[in-house]
């Protein structure tokens, strides 16, 4: 029998609410249960207007403030890895999604419920399918079909950032580098050409590759170029005629998607490239007044974001955005995922202060 999750109590403390969210399994493309729970909780909040789009939720205040900000977080997780249900110890909450990013979602939900009159109008967005291909991303769908819901002066992605501002984000690109050969019986290999062997220079170039480390707005971004899978082979006694090396390129935000592809074409000159997926990065934008004011309010030394986040999407909409949330991003997607209780409390308090303080 399918067990329905307990109703979410948005008045509970941030640790308890994070644990409740973690305990609702929500692997990408299977977010119905958590979206239902979040929707039910938000519709009980009288001071926000709620819109549901698929398994994504938007809750907005409409107070006529001079500034509107977006506070956003994704509801989905990577697949379960023997790390559910949640577990609490003296310093951490453990469990799938605790770091990436149900701690940040809990902060956003508590703000939505607990701040009837913030000094800025707020659009809270809790969306589906961020962890998989961009075509499924709920925030991206909203940007395409309901862009008016995302209109704002500033946006905060509550992605794990160790409770300090991480500015901008890397772009990401996945390509297949293709080596070709000719089939032949393995007993008569001289009559064909082994495509897997022909792919050896691809691996050599990856091993020898030295990634850039450009400095942008005072932040040092580190690029990365890595093989993530190799496929090829026909049968145990046949030379393969095609081999694909899947490569993921994480590029600094001073490169466009087109620039990134041109760079890969240069690196793998002589081989075919097949583009599988791409998303642009986002410049830090710390010189924008809204971003600078937020950094001053929450404190800490800003860092570059190593990885792709939907800061990129807001950048494309012309909305300056930063990452700010509880959790060490290096623990995201790991079996030992956890979030420090201190960071949950810190982000909750800093965001609440920023949305209510006149200073």
C-alpha positions, 0 to 999 in steps of 0.5 A: 500500500502506498503511504502518503507523506505526512502534511508539511508543517511550515511553522516547524523549525528549519531542521524538522522541516528539512527532515520532513522534506528529505523523507518524501522521496523525490527522485527526478521525474517522480516529484508528484508526492513532494509537489502535492505536499508543498502545494497543500502547505502553501495553499494554507498560507493566506498572504501568497498567491499560489500557482502550480505548473506540472510539479512546480510551485510558485507562491507570490506576495503582492504588496506593491513593494518597489523591489521584487526578489525570487527565492528558488529551489528545486524539489528533486534529487538524484537516485536513492543510494541507501541514504533514506530516511533522514537521520539526525545527530548533534551536528548534521542532518543526514539523508538524500537531498538534505544538502542538495537542496531540501535544506534550502527549500525548507528555508524558502518554505518557512519564509513564505509562510512566516513573512506576511509583510516582507520589505520586498515582494517575494516570488518563491519558486519550488520546481521539478527536475533540475538534476537531469537534462535541461529540457525537463527543468521546471524552472526552464519551462516557467521561463518559456511559458510563464516568464511573467511569474519570474519577473524580478529585480534579483534572484537567490538560488538556495543551492548548497553553498556552505552558507556563503554567497557563491556567484555566477556558475560554470557552463556545462556541455556534453559531447560524444567524441566519435572514433570510427573503424571497420568491422572484421572478425577478431581472428582476422583483425588485419582486415578491419580497423578497431574503433576502440583502439582508434579512440586512444588519442581522445583519452591521451588528449584528455589526460594531457589537457590543462584547464583554464583558471580565469579570474572574473570579477575577482573570483577564480573559476576552474574549468574541467574536461573529463571523459564520463563514459566510453561505449563501443563493441559489437560482439566478443569476436568482432572488431567494433566499427564505432566508439563513443567517448562521452565528454563533459566540459565545465567551462567558465562563464566568460565563454559562451556555449558557442565558444565552448563547442569551438574549443572542444572542436579544437581539442578533438580535431580530427574526430567527429563531435556530437553535441548531447546537451549544453547550458550556458554559465552565468557571470558573477555580477557582483558589481550589480547593486542588488547582488552587492547589497545582498552580499553585505547583508548575509556576510562572508566572502563570496566564492565562484560557483563550481558547477551549473545552477539555474543562476544561469537561467536568471542571467538569461532573463536579465535578472541578477542572481546568486547561490546562497544555501546550507550545505557543502556542495562537494557532498551533493550527490554522494551517499553520505550527503548531509547538511550542518544544522548550524548552516540551516539556522544561519541561512534561515536567520540571514534570509529572514533578516534581509527580507525584514530589515530596513537597514 
